[in-house]
Amino acid sequence: MSKLTSSTWFQQSIRLLHHELRKGELTIVFLAIVLAVATVFSLTGFSDQVKQALTTNSVNTLAADRVLKTSTVITDEILAETKRYGFNFAKKVQLKSMVFSTDNMLLTDLDIVTSDYPLKGDLLVSRTSDLQNAISVKSPKVGEVWVDQAVLGRMEIKIGDKVDIGVASFTIAGVVVSIPDRSFASVFSNPTIIMNNDDLDKTELIQPGSRVSYRYLFSGDNDDLIAFGKWIKPKLNEAQDWIDVKSSQSRIGRTLNTAEKFLSLASMLGIVLAAIAVAVASRRYGQRHKPTVAVFKALGATNKHIQKVYVLHWSLLSVISILTGLVVGYGLLQLGAYGIEKYLSLSSSTLTLRPFTIAVVTGLICAIAFAIHPISKLIATSPIAVIKGFEEKSSSKLNIYQAIPLMALFLLLYIFSNDLVMSASLLFGGLVVSVVLLFIGKFLMGLGRTAGTKAGKSLHLAFANLKRRANENSVQLVSFTLAIKLLLLITVMKSSILNEWQLQMPEGTPNHYLINITNDEVPKIAKFAEENNIVTQGFFQVFRGRLSAINGEATVKVDKGSENDDEQTSEGRRGVGRELSLTWQEELSPLTQVVQGQWWDVSDTNPQVSVEESIAEKLDIHLGDQLTFTIGSDEFTVPVTSIRDVNWQSRQLNFYMIFNKATFSDIDSTSLSAWRVAEETKPLMFDFLSQYPSISVIDIDAIMKQLTTMVDQMSIAIELILILVVLAGSLVLIAQVQASMEERERELAILRTLGAKGSLLRNSVLFEFVALGAIAGLMASIAMEIAVFFLQTQVFDMKFSLHLEFWLIGITAGAAFVGVIGMLSCWRLLSLSSVTLIRRTM
């Protein structure tokens, strides 16, 4: 036999593979590896293309791929390096200037741009004052300017009229409809006028001491831009910033970062689900082939011969599965791209080698790492096992074969995320959860056995089977639980992220801000808004003041709003390094709650201040502290009587410091209001406000439209990713149910032989799977809630909230899905006769 063995192992391996493929015995193993490769390929490829498309759309809001923001002209060295890389290049100079037309004048923001502006996105200009038939353009011609619609109304001029800027005169050639990088400007800005850079010198606006901001725009190959960024960053000073859309602090930048984190999370969960499926299938593969190996060895085959047969057998199977997985994954990727095409075109996104490489590596690692343990045990099968049986002996020791799959899973997570800490955290957290689930699962199944003794025969038999197969069921339970937990997790996080995005743009979100409203003008403006059904958030008296001392200690350490922007001028108390908008309120604003102290009584005439929670923490302000403010030449000190939690994402008007009315009884002020203006009402509003030249109107409609479009695109992308993850999780559950079929065949054969009725067997199998699924759903809901807590608070920077409604979904879906899959898998067995079942199990 040894001679025969050394010359025939190849033919036997091919024959064995052909036989099992024809008989369908390798279905679970094949599907598991196909699932792993297809899931990783489709999720990685799809999420990569979605990221590219979202980034492409997002850089349109930056008007370039990268922007260098500086207060001075860039050096010749930087210009030379720009030319060396061959970047497309444009410049925008920003400054404020008074604009004159006959007897009218207006403070405006000037955008002076070169002929190539914008590099990305569309600068839309209309040749008519009603903003119809807008076209995409570059910079205006020399001698011409484009203006915001507010300029026409407030200066009582029209297209074709002349305006004086500096010492030069310009013709208004069109009305600005949309500026791509307007979202990166200050919300509280003036109406914008766009001018050609060649006209800048003739205006003589830039003089020594002028406040000018320069934005240098770059577009080109991403790798070159990254290399250029690494070169230029060390050369920048504190007044210069190298900006991309994700590093910016805009809402669009934060939204894009959140979406990318979610897409990465979904893909990583897909890898975990794929690994679980391969592990389950590999274990079943090893158990099912033990009789074959035992027979081979009984006929004289050596371990080396068996090793060659099964290594080749598994290798060929893996190659076929990986190739099939790539084809299926590509099909899923194209299906996803087709489904999202209406909302987000992926035509400009290229499919790189990254998803292909990661998918192949994933397939190889899964096929090798998760097969080592079962195949090594398979090869070590003793011939005497034919007589003694093939009972699994559990080992409490963690040997190298059991550690390899864990290391492989960590390697897969690291390859995908390139984040050592996150990969280790996911792996360690999964191990802890699995161990806890094993104990909880055994405990719950034990309780089920107790309850089953008081139930009918079917329930009693179902719970008895759960208890008797506690070890095997615990493994199944962990797999079910992890799959359901990951599906619940991805669903809950999708819901949480979409809710947070929608909170940024709630119904009635203001799209115009009115500032510098005098007290005499407030009643007239309010009446106009009411008559034209304009939704407002009321009128707030605003005082520009500085926090000058805390508890008598002068604030000399400034904070520009970020920990990285602190500047220390001398020893002293930390302060806010700029003027604040201060106001008074009698009633607490909606979506705002007092977390410390108490809101004041309207009748209280003692000056008081309420401080927003984040600024209180940053400045170490507590209840009872005395805050000193300076407004012009006036200085006053008030006690802190409350600290508020403010939902800034709601976009309602709010302030860091709010006072009671008594504080500002003798101080002059202007008012601020936020309006939601319908498109058809805008011309009427601008016409009315032209009577009040002191009022500044800030139109942020374009910014809101950009953000709304991005949120809609991301929502669709997330939903398609969710479908792929649900598919992966479903196949994991099917693989796990199929893994226990042989043992169930033997049980059914014995029960049938003992005279059990078909209805009893069907009901007991159904109740067993339903109970197993319900327990898995309960544990998955608990595990999901814990995982959501860490993701919301540590990764996505959200507030944690319970999701009890998903507990019901988890338990119900777990019971229903596992019950249905279990019954469908066992239905053919339940229909077989006792003789047939006995023959199949021998």
Secondary structure by P-SEA (a helix, b strand, c coil): caaaaaccaaaaaaaaaaaaaaaccaaaaaaaaaaaaaaaaaaaaaaaaaaaaaaaaaaaaacccbbbbbcccccaaaaaaaaaaccbbbbbbbbbbbbbcccbbbbbbbbbbcccccccccbbbbccccccbbbbbccccccbbbbcaaaaaaacccccbbbbcccbbbbbccccccccccccccccccbbbbbbccccccccccccccbbbbbbbbbccaaaaaaaaaacccccccccccccccccccaaaaaaaaaaaaaaaaaaaaaaaaaaaaaaaaaaaaaaaaaaaaaaaaacccaaaaaaaaaaaaaaaaaaaaaaaaaaaaaaaaaaaaaaccccccccccccaaaaaaaaaaaaaaacccaaaaaaaaaacccccccccbbbbbbcccccccaaaaaaaaaaaaaacccaaaaaaaaaaaaaaaaaaaaaaaaaaaaaaaaaaaccaaaaaaaaaaaaaaaaaaaaaaaaaaaaaaaaaaaaaaaaaaaaaaaaccccccccccccccccaaaaaaaaaaaaccccccccbbbbbbbcccccccccbbbcccccccccccccccccccccccccccccccccccccbbbbbccccccbbbbcaaaaaaacccccbbbbbbcccccccccccbbbbbccccccccccccccccccccccbbbbbbbbccccaaaaaaaaacccccbbbbbaaaaaaaaaaaaaaaaaaaaaaaaaaaaaaaaaaaaaaaaaaaaaaaaaaaaaaacccaaaaaaaaaaaaaaaaaaaaaaaaaaaaaaaaaaaccccbbbbbbcaaaaaaaaaaaaaaaaaaaaaaacccccccaaaaaaaac
